[in-house]
């Protein structure tokens, strides 16, 4: 049975945020599910839902409202575990599922998913689980990227479906200079790879002060966009429009 983060933990964490700055509301264990919560950071909470240093594995986060954080709304990362069926093998887990979440006034990224790992993925005794699904997300007045994917791997996939990013106040939000609403990037030691599919997305009213922003910022890998009325300049070898 998949472990579930309980209401009492969230209630205690939110209460403590009002008296101690820069804390996180909930720190995930490997494979946690968090569902049906409203999280208000009261502009003192750093992150609403976050991975520990060892990673969050395969989290399932759904039916959430996240508002007024100073840092990222959801911040998850891959985790390496010992195969429960064979102690000589390892599994790198990052099957992150995020569905039906609204964000408002998040100071950092709404969603950050980091697939980087120090585990040797060329080792035949290592298996990578990396299927990322983000769906039914609405964001307003954000301070960072709407969705930031880091260091995903070739032959694995990420999908973003039914994504809306806009602002209640004209020219507010839109993220930091040089960022994108949907940002896909590699680190200094790795590169972004894999297959990303984005369907049914809408951006409106977002600006950055120096005009060095983007709706989608994509460095490498394969990107498929399923959306009507789309106009952009892209590398034709890496982007597919449908």
VENZI-V292670 format. One line per field, one symbol per residue. phi: phi as a letter, one per 20 degrees, with the letter a starting at -180 (. if undefined). A space follows every 50 residues. Layout:
phi = ???
This chain:
phi = .ffcfegfffffffffffdbfmedfcdfefmfdcbmcdddflmcffcfcc efgendmdfcdblccccldedffcccbfcdcfgfebfedccedbeedcbl cdcblefdffcccdefbefffeffeddddbcdccbldcccledcffccdc lfdfmccccccldccbcfdgmemnnegmecfdccbdefdbcfbncdcccl cbdbmebdfemdcbfcdceandcdddaemdcbdbffeccddc
